[in-house]
Amino acid sequence: MFNTTSSKNLVKQILLLGSFCSSLLFLGCGDDDAITLATCSDGGTYALDYRPLFFQDTRIWLTAANGDVGFDEPLDNLTFGIQFLNFEDACEDEYTVSFASYLQGGGSSPTLIAENLFVNEYAQVPSGSVLDQSTSRTSNGIVNFQPESSVVITDCPPIDSVRFWLNSIPFVGQENNPPYEYEYFPAEDVLIITTQAAQVTSTDAIMAIRTEQEGNWHGLPIDLLTSQLTRNVSFSTLQPLALQSTTVAWPTDISFAELEIQWINSITGQRSTIIGRQIGAANMLTALLPPDAVGPFLITANWTDENRYESAQVFEEWPTQVVISSQIDAQVEQYTYPTMELTATGADIVEINGIYTRTEVPELCFRDYISPLTEGPQTLRFPSFSPRLRDDRLDRIYEGALQENVTMNFFHYPAMNGSYLWYLRNVRSQQGTGLTWLQSLEYEQLVFPL
């Protein structure tokens, strides 16, 4: 489970408490800001595989259920690969694990930290978990960036339309695809398609062209991971595409709807191609399939009523019907920081995003807090800021980030089966392969502002 090879260079991060100070003082013997920890009767060990964001994450600390901090250390964010943390004499089986990043030019000055502080927090993390910050994702993680581009297709017959999907569906209200334009020059038999710069969230794309005379679709497959969009190709190299459709059943009384379908063109390579998109709660979904697109297919839906919803379903073959729904229901009953009372049904995970910012003084703090959920009423208790960095100003913006501009995200993963370890490894850290990776793509999500 643990990467012992990469951990050989991390001995300085492994020897923590008990080895240096018999009284178990936090941050070394005699520090004025030391925290005395309870001595563990069983001499337990808490272990964690983790990888910080390269050049970004700068600190990690663990918080016990009673609020005590049992580990607070700088991160080795220049080390490639998974790092290993072994917290000796640990009294808990799980901790809240916090990662912080901030500007490092002036060391640990509270003034500089307050200008750009980002914190990711994972509650109730079991020993033996994996937390890979470099690959953590939400439902739509950015794959790469594509600059402004032009695709020139020579020897092209007259065409009547072009379809080109590049971006996966973002949250409602954001623009999804970069605008693209095309112009056909009949004298030269040339079609030129231009696109604006875009963030790309799938590994592959198809530029689809329909001929005017026959009405047939032809596609240009593009590898977005290894190449730029700009190219010059002959129409004869394009592959035929089949127009496929399926019926869609939406929830009632929705105010916005958006649907996208991707073909999983490689399970082992974790690659996908967007083959269809539509806006509106239409009862029919169409897609353009390459000859070898036999499945699996990932269909993602966004819709709103009084809240925002998202669901993603995987079909082994082209479906005859797609039913869009969500079983998640949640509400916040009472919130007085640092304690939140909530009730949730049908959800496995809550992700709470908050931001604190001021324009009159340079202050910015973003917090992303994740916790497993049980059915029904429950209580969340948010951890304190790193004791080693603690400062009145930093405490204020750190706590303020989960009191202003807060968004609640509730998730259900069918393949999770109550295993938080599975979620941390396969969803947040993207360690899954093959069928496990495919299963991690299926989820339901409920989003609302606090």
C-alpha positions in Angstrom: 0.0 0.0 0.0 2.8 2.4 0.8 5.6 3.5 -1.6 8.6 2.5 0.4 11.0 3.3 -2.5 10.0 7.0 -2.7 9.9 7.3 1.1 13.6 6.5 1.6 14.4 10.1 0.9 11.9 11.4 3.4 13.3 10.2 6.7 13.2 13.8 7.9 9.4 13.7 7.6 8.9 10.4 9.3 10.5 10.8 12.7 7.9 12.9 14.6 6.9 12.6 18.2 8.4 10.5 21.0 11.7 10.1 19.3 12.9 13.6 20.0 11.1 14.5 23.3 10.0 12.1 26.0 7.2 14.5 27.1 5.7 14.4 23.6 5.9 18.1 22.9 4.7 19.3 19.5 7.2 21.2 17.4 10.2 20.2 19.4 11.4 20.4 23.0 10.9 23.7 24.7 9.2 25.6 21.9 7.0 28.4 23.3 4.1 27.4 21.0 4.4 23.7 21.7 1.2 21.6 22.2 1.3 18.8 24.7 -0.2 15.6 23.4 -1.7 12.8 25.3 0.6 9.7 25.5 -0.9 6.8 23.6 -1.2 3.6 25.6 -1.0 1.3 22.5 1.9 3.1 20.8 -0.1 3.2 17.5 1.1 4.4 14.2 -0.8 6.5 11.6 0.5 6.2 8.1 -0.4 8.1 4.9 0.8 8.2 1.3 0.6 11.7 -0.1 1.9 13.9 -2.9 1.8 17.7 -2.6 1.3 20.1 -5.5 4.7 20.6 -7.1 6.1 24.0 -6.1 2.8 24.9 -4.3 1.8 22.9 -1.2 4.0 24.1 1.6 2.6 22.7 4.9 0.8 19.7 6.2 -0.9 19.2 9.6 -3.1 16.6 11.2 -6.0 17.3 13.6 -7.4 14.8 16.0 -11.1 14.5 16.7 -10.7 16.5 19.9 -9.1 19.4 18.0 -5.5 18.7 19.1 -2.9 18.9 16.4 -0.6 15.9 16.3 1.6 16.8 13.3 2.6 20.2 11.7 5.5 20.1 9.3 6.7 21.9 6.2 6.2 19.9 3.0 8.9 18.7 0.6 7.1 19.9 -2.5 10.2 19.5 -4.7 10.1 15.7 -4.4 8.7 13.8 -7.3 6.4 10.8 -6.5 4.3 9.7 -3.6 5.7 10.6 -0.2 5.2 8.5 3.0 4.1 9.9 6.4 4.5 7.7 9.4 3.1 9.4 12.6 4.4 7.4 15.5 2.6 7.1 18.8 -0.7 8.2 17.2 -3.8 8.0 19.4 -6.3 8.2 16.5 -7.2 5.8 13.7 -8.0 8.8 11.5 -7.3 12.5 11.4 -8.3 15.6 9.5 -5.4 16.1 7.0 -4.7 19.7 6.0 -2.5 20.9 3.2 -1.7 24.6 2.8 0.0 26.6 0.1 1.1 30.3 0.2 3.6 32.6 -1.3 7.1 31.6 -0.2 9.2 34.6 -1.3 9.3 36.1 2.2 9.4 32.9 4.2 6.5 32.4 6.6 5.6 36.1 7.1 1.9 36.3 8.1 1.5 39.3 5.9 2.7 37.4 2.8 0.7 34.3 3.7 -2.5 36.3 4.0 -2.2 37.5 0.5 -2.5 34.1 -1.2 -3.5 31.3 1.1 -5.0 28.0 -0.2 -6.0 25.2 2.1 -7.3 21.7 1.2 -8.7 19.7 4.1 -9.7 16.0 4.3 -11.7 15.0 7.4 -11.6 11.5 9.0 -8.8 10.2 6.8 -8.1 6.5 7.8 -4.6 5.3 8.2 -3.4 3.8 5.0 -5.1 6.3 2.7 -3.7 8.0 -0.4 -4.0 11.7 -0.9 -2.5 12.8 -4.2 -2.8 16.6 -4.5 -1.3 16.7 -8.0 -4.2 14.6 -9.5 -7.1 15.6 -7.3 -10.1 16.2 -9.4 -13.7 17.3 -9.3 -16.0 16.0 -12.0 -14.3 18.0 -14.7 -10.5 18.4 -14.2 -8.5 20.4 -16.8 -6.4 18.2 -19.1 -4.5 20.9 -21.0 -4.7 24.2 -22.8 -5.3 24.8 -26.5 -4.3 28.1 -28.0 -6.1 29.9 -30.9 -6.0 27.5 -33.8 -6.9 27.0 -37.5 -7.7 23.7 -39.2 -7.4 23.8 -43.0 -9.1 21.0 -44.9 -8.1 20.8 -48.5 -9.8 18.9 -51.4 -13.1 19.5 -49.5 -16.5 19.2 -51.2 -19.1 21.8 -50.4 -20.3 21.5 -46.8 -23.4 22.7 -44.9 -22.3 22.4 -41.3 -19.5 21.8 -38.8 -19.7 20.4 -35.2 -16.8 20.6 -32.9 -17.0 19.8 -29.1 -13.9 20.6 -27.1 -14.8 21.4 -23.4 -16.6 19.1 -21.0 -19.7 20.5 -19.3 -18.8 23.1 -16.5 -21.2 24.1 -13.8 -24.3 25.8 -14.9 -23.9 29.4 -16.0 -20.4 29.1 -17.3 -19.5 29.0 -21.0 -18.6 25.5 -22.2 -17.1 25.6 -25.7 -14.8 28.1 -27.2 -16.6 29.8 -30.1 -15.5 28.4 -33.5 -16.1 29.7 -37.0 -15.7 28.2 -40.4 -15.5 29.4 -43.9 -15.7 27.4 -47.2 -13.8 28.6 -50.3 -15.4 26.8 -53.3 -12.9 28.0 -55.8 -10.1 26.3 -53.9 -12.1 23.4 -52.4 -10.8 24.6 -48.9 -12.5 24.6 -45.6 -10.9 26.7 -42.8 -12.1 26.2 -39.2 -10.8 28.6 -36.5 -11.2 28.2 -32.7 -10.4 30.5 -29.8 -8.2 29.5 -27.0 -9.7 27.0 -24.6 -9.2 24.8 -21.5 -9.7 21.3 -22.6 -11.2 18.6 -20.3 -11.2 15.5 -22.6 -8.2 13.8 -24.0 -9.5 13.6 -27.6 -11.9 15.5 -29.9 -13.6 15.0 -33.2 -14.1 17.8 -35.7 -17.2 16.7 -37.6 -18.2 18.0 -41.1 -21.4 17.3 -43.1 -21.2 17.4 -46.9 -23.9 19.5 -48.6 -24.8 17.0 -51.4 -24.9 13.6 -49.7 -25.6 14.9 -46.2 -23.0 12.5 -44.7 -20.9 13.2 -41.7 -17.1 12.9 -41.8 -14.8 13.3 -38.8 -11.2 14.4 -38.1 -10.0 12.8 -34.8 -7.6 15.0 -32.8 -5.3 13.9 -29.9 -5.5 16.8 -27.5 -2.8 15.5 -25.2 0.1 15.3 -27.7 -0.8 17.8 -30.4 -2.2 21.2 -31.1 -5.4 21.8 -33.0 -3.7 23.7 -35.9 -3.2 21.4 -38.9 -3.6 21.1 -42.6 -5.2 17.8 -43.8 -7.0 16.5 -46.9 -10.7 15.7 -46.8 -9.9 12.2 -48.0 -8.3 11.4 -44.7 -11.4 12.0 -42.7 -13.4 9.0 -41.3 -17.1 8.4 -41.8 -19.3 9.1 -38.8 -22.6 7.5 -37.9 -25.4 9.7 -36.5 -26.9 7.9 -33.4 -29.8 8.9 -31.1 -31.4 7.9 -27.9 -34.4 9.1 -25.8 -33.8 11.1 -22.6 -36.1 11.4 -19.6 -35.4 14.5 -17.5 -36.7 15.5 -14.1 -39.8 17.7 -14.1 -40.0 21.5 -13.5 -36.4 22.2 -14.3 -35.2 25.7 -15.4 -32.0 24.7 -17.2 -30.6 21.5 -18.7 -27.4 20.5 -20.4 -26.2 17.1 -21.7 -22.9 15.7 -22.9 -21.9 12.3 -24.2 -18.3 11.0 -24.3 -17.0 7.8 -25.9 -14.5 6.1 -23.7 -12.0 5.3 -26.5 -9.5 3.7 -24.1 -10.1 2.3 -20.6 -6.5 1.4 -20.0 -5.3 4.8 -21.3 -8.2 6.6 -19.5 -9.0 8.5 -22.7 -12.4 9.9 -23.9 -13.8 11.8 -26.9 -16.8 14.1 -26.8 -19.2 13.0 -29.5 -22.3 14.9 -28.6 -23.7 17.9 -26.7 -27.0 19.6 -26.3 -28.5 22.5 -24.3 -32.1 22.2 -23.1 -34.3 19.4 -21.8 -34.9 17.8 -25.1 -36.2 14.3 -25.1 -33.7 13.1 -27.7 -29.9 13.0 -27.6 -27.9 12.6 -30.8 -24.2 11.8 -31.2 -21.7 11.3 -34.0 -20.0 7.9 -33.6 -16.7 6.9 -35.2 -16.8 3.4 -36.8 -15.0 1.9 -33.8 -17.1 3.6 -31.1 -18.9 0.6 -29.6 -18.7 1.7 -26.0 -18.4 2.4 -23.1 -20.2 5.8 -23.2 -20.2 8.4 -20.4 -23.3 10.6 -20.4 -23.2 13.7 -18.1 -26.2 15.9 -17.3 -26.5 19.3 -15.6 -29.8 20.7 -14.6 -31.3 23.2 -12.1 -34.6 23.6 -10.2 -34.2 25.4 -6.9 -30.7 23.8 -6.7 -28.1 22.6 -9.1 -27.6 19.0 -10.0 -25.1 16.9 -12.0 -25.1 13.2 -12.8 -22.8 11.0 -14.8 -23.7 7.5 -16.0 -21.5 4.9 -17.8 -23.1 2.6 -20.4 -21.3 -0.4 -21.8 -23.0 0.1 -25.1 -25.1 2.7 -26.8 -28.2 3.1 -24.6 -31.8 2.9 -25.8 -32.9 5.4 -23.1 -31.2 7.7 -20.6 -33.0 8.5 -17.4 -31.7 11.6 -15.6 -32.2 11.8 -11.9 -30.6 12.4 -8.5 -31.4 10.7 -5.1 -29.4 13.2 -3.1 -31.2 15.5 -0.6 -29.4 17.7 1.9 -29.8 20.8 4.0 -27.8 22.7 6.6 -29.8 22.9 9.8 -27.5 25.2 11.8 -24.1 26.6 11.3 -22.0 28.5 13.9 -18.4 28.2 12.9 -16.6 25.9 13.5 -19.6 23.5 13.9 -22.1 22.7 11.2 -25.3 20.7 11.7 -26.7 19.1 8.5 -29.0 16.5 7.3 -28.2 14.4 4.2 -29.7 11.4 2.4 -28.3 9.6 -0.5 -24.9 11.3 -0.3 -21.5 9.7 0.5 -19.3 12.8 0.5 -19.6 16.6 1.2 -17.2 19.0 -0.3 -17.4 22.6 1.0 -15.7 25.4 -0.9 -15.2 28.8 0.6 -13.3 32.0 -0.2 -12.4 35.0 1.8 -11.2 38.1 -0.1 -10.8 41.8 0.5 -9.9 44.5 -2.1 -8.9 47.3 0.3 -6.1 45.1 1.7 -4.4 42.2 -0.1 -6.1 39.3 1.6 -7.2 36.0 0.0 -8.0 32.6 1.5 -9.6 29.7 -0.3 -10.6 26.5 1.6 -11.7 23.2 0.2 -13.0 20.9 2.9 -14.0 17.2 2.3 -15.7 14.8 4.7 -17.5 11.5 4.4 -21.2 11.5 5.3 -23.7 9.1 7.0 -27.4 9.0 6.4 -29.5 11.5 8.3 -28.5 14.3 10.8 -24.8 14.7 11.5 -22.3 17.2 12.7 -19.1 18.6 11.0 -16.4 20.3 13.0 -13.8 22.2 11.0 -10.2 22.1 12.2 -8.0 25.0 13.4 -5.3 26.6 11.3 -1.7 25.3 11.6 -0.4 26.1 15.1 3.1 26.8 13.7 1.7 29.5 11.3 -1.1 30.8 13.6 -1.6 34.5 13.7 -4.6 36.7 14.5 -4.8 37.9 10.9 -4.4 34.4 9.5 -6.9 32.9 11.8 -9.4 35.6 10.8 -9.1 35.0 7.0 -8.8 31.2 7.4 -12.0 31.0 9.4 -13.7 33.6 7.3 -13.2 31.5 4.2 -15.8 29.1 5.4 -18.2 31.8 6.6 -18.4 33.9 3.4 -19.1 32.8 -0.2 -19.5 29.2 0.7 -20.8 26.5 -1.6 -21.9 23.0 -0.5 -21.3 20.0 -2.9 -22.9 16.7 -2.0 -21.8 13.6 -3.9 -22.9 10.0 -4.3 -20.6 7.4 -6.0 -22.4 4.1 -6.7 -19.1 2.2 -6.6 -17.9 3.6 -3.3 -20.1 1.3 -1.2 -19.4 3.2 1.9 -15.6 3.0 1.5 -14.0 6.4 2.1 -10.6 4.8 1.3 -12.0 4.0 -2.1 -13.1 7.6 -2.7 -9.8 9.1 -1.6 -7.7 6.7 -3.7 -9.8 6.5 -6.9 -11.7 9.8 -7.1 -9.6 12.5 -5.3 -6.2 10.9 -6.1 -7.1 9.2 -9.4 -5.2 6.0 -8.5 -7.8 3.7 -10.1 -7.1 1.8 -13.3 -9.2 -0.3 -15.7 -12.6 -1.0 -14.4 -12.0 0.9 -11.1 -11.2 4.0 -13.1 -14.4 3.6 -15.2 -16.5 3.1 -12.1 -15.1 6.3 -10.5 -16.6 8.3 -13.4 -20.2 7.6 -12.2 -21.6 10.0 -9.6 -24.5 12.2 -8.6 -24.0 15.7 -7.3 -26.1 18.3 -5.6 -24.8 21.9 -5.3 -26.2 24.9 -3.4 -24.8 28.1 -1.8 -24.7 28.2 2.0 
